[in-house]
Amino acid sequence: RSGAVFGYLGLAGELLARIRAELLAGTTGTTGTTVKVILTGGVSQLPWIDELAGVDAIDPDLTLAGLAILAAEADAAAWTAPAHPAGRDAARTEGASSARPGVTVTGSRS
């Protein structure tokens, strides 16, 4: 088991080092340029992950929280501004062709 743990740490550490070097390659002489590393997901909670150098933050739920925000924003945006001057219902009765060519809206959302 220790081979798998040390192997994973080595893999992740080398990836971080190479990505950091690549991102910083064009920033010679630029002050304040840093690369922040945030671990996400279930593996970030394992006890041996603390041995991984160069980690700035650990947030196991960051990806899921971001997806939830995007979904909420997309849902709100879909229902805030009507695409048709006469309103959303008028665009639906016309097949939405005046709002978006090639798009036909059927059904309704309740």
Sequence and secondary structure as in RCSB ss.txt:
>XXXX:A:sequence
RSGAVFGYLGLAGELLARIRAELLAGTTGTTGTTVKVILTGGVSQLPWIDELAGVDAIDPDLTLAGLAILAAEAD
AAAWTAPAHPAGRDAARTEGASSARPGVTVTGSRS
>XXXX:A:secstr
 HHHHHHHHHHHHHHHHHHHHHHHTT TT TT     EE SGGGGSGGGGGSTT  EE TTHHHHHHHHHHHHHH
HHHTTS SSTT HHHHHHTTTTTTSTT    S   
